Amino acid sequence: MKFVKEHNMNNTTQKKICSNCGKVIPYTATCECKKKANRLRNAEKDKRKPEEKKFFNSTRWKKLRKRIMDRDGGYCQRCLIKYNIITTSSLEAHHIKPRNKYPELRWNVDNLVTLCKSCNTSIGTKEELDFPFEMPNDDERGYVL
């Protein structure tokens, strides 16, 4: 989000620019396009098959997800590598090769990367990343910029 200050005669109000549509909105507001995207995302989650719900709610997945985020330093790797921006909120573990096409890779650490929700949605179920991600070594874990 980019932030903008709008000057009026008597006061200053902070605004931000929606990263989806570019619309200028009040700083504390959520853009309508993001609300719509969230509703659609939640509807998709509700349509998940019971085995997918079981997968995402499993202790094994939750531990693996944390391990991947720790390995990647707690940053969205796409924002960091592609845009040189540090993003630490709304992080998700993204399967590089989609789970539905490659079920044998769903638990493979080499098939997972930390992305923020926005980047994960942008990449979707493409079978490759749109940025040059290299798997960190054990010595590179948790590096800080």
C-alpha positions in Angstrom: 0.0 0.0 0.0 1.2 3.5 -0.8 0.2 6.2 1.6 -0.9 9.7 0.6 -1.7 12.8 2.7 -4.5 14.9 1.5 -4.5 18.5 2.8 -7.7 20.3 3.4 -8.0 23.8 4.8 -8.6 22.7 8.4 -7.1 19.2 8.7 -5.0 16.5 7.1 -6.4 13.1 6.4 -4.3 10.1 5.6 -5.2 8.1 2.5 -3.7 5.0 0.9 -3.7 3.6 -2.6 -5.2 0.2 -3.1 -2.5 -2.2 -4.4 -5.1 -4.1 -6.4 -7.0 -1.4 -8.3 -5.1 1.8 -7.5 -8.1 3.6 -6.0 -7.3 6.2 -3.3 -9.2 5.3 -0.1 -9.2 6.4 3.6 -6.2 5.0 5.5 -8.3 2.8 7.8 -10.6 1.5 5.1 -10.5 -1.7 3.1 -11.1 -1.2 -0.6 -14.2 -2.8 -2.1 -12.2 -4.8 -4.6 -10.3 -6.4 -1.7 -13.5 -7.1 0.1 -14.9 -8.8 -3.0 -11.7 -10.8 -3.4 -11.9 -11.9 0.2 -15.5 -13.0 -0.2 -14.5 -15.0 -3.3 -11.5 -16.6 -1.5 -13.7 -17.6 1.5 -16.3 -19.0 -0.8 -13.6 -21.1 -2.5 -12.3 -22.3 0.9 -15.9 -23.4 1.8 -16.0 -25.5 -1.4 -12.9 -27.4 -0.5 -13.2 -31.1 -0.4 -13.2 -32.7 3.1 -9.7 -34.2 2.5 -8.3 -30.7 1.6 -9.8 -29.3 4.8 -8.3 -32.2 6.7 -4.9 -31.5 5.1 -4.8 -27.8 6.0 -6.0 -28.4 9.6 -3.6 -31.2 10.3 -0.8 -30.8 12.8 1.7 -32.1 10.3 0.8 -29.3 7.8 0.9 -26.6 10.5 4.4 -27.7 11.6 5.6 -27.9 8.0 4.2 -24.5 7.2 6.0 -23.0 10.2 9.2 -24.7 9.2 9.0 -23.2 5.7 8.3 -19.7 7.0 11.3 -20.1 9.4 13.5 -21.3 6.6 12.5 -18.3 4.5 13.2 -15.8 7.3 9.6 -14.9 7.8 9.4 -12.9 4.6 7.4 -13.2 1.4 10.1 -14.4 -1.0 8.4 -12.9 -4.1 8.1 -9.4 -2.6 11.7 -9.6 -1.4 13.3 -11.0 -4.5 11.1 -9.5 -7.3 10.2 -6.1 -5.7 12.8 -5.6 -3.0 10.1 -5.1 -0.4 10.0 -6.8 3.0 6.6 -8.3 3.7 6.0 -10.1 6.9 2.2 -10.1 7.2 -0.4 -12.5 5.9 2.2 -15.1 5.1 1.3 -18.5 3.5 3.2 -21.6 2.4 2.8 -21.8 -1.4 3.1 -25.1 -3.2 5.3 -24.4 -6.3 3.9 -27.5 -8.1 0.2 -27.5 -7.4 -1.1 -30.0 -4.8 -3.9 -31.3 -7.0 -1.6 -32.2 -9.9 1.4 -33.4 -7.8 0.0 -34.9 -4.6 3.3 -36.7 -4.0 5.0 -33.3 -3.5 2.5 -31.8 -1.0 4.9 -32.6 1.9 8.1 -31.8 0.1 10.0 -28.8 1.5 11.6 -28.2 -1.9 8.2 -27.6 -3.3 7.2 -24.9 -0.8 8.0 -21.3 -0.5 6.8 -18.5 1.8 4.5 -15.9 0.0 2.2 -13.2 1.3 -1.5 -13.7 0.5 -1.4 -11.2 -2.4 1.5 -13.0 -4.1 0.1 -16.4 -3.5 -3.1 -15.3 -5.1 -1.2 -13.7 -8.0 0.8 -16.9 -8.7 -2.2 -19.2 -8.2 -1.7 -22.7 -9.5 1.0 -22.0 -12.1 3.6 -24.7 -12.1 6.5 -22.3 -11.7 7.4 -19.2 -9.9 7.8 -15.8 -11.7 10.9 -14.9 -9.7 14.3 -16.6 -9.2 13.9 -18.4 -5.9 16.8 -20.4 -4.6 16.3 -22.8 -1.7 18.3 -21.5 1.3 21.0 -23.7 2.9 20.8 -24.5 6.6 23.4 -21.8 7.3 21.4 -19.1 5.5 18.2 -19.7 7.6 16.7 -16.7 9.3 19.0 -14.1 7.7 18.1 -10.5 8.3 18.4 -7.8 5.8 
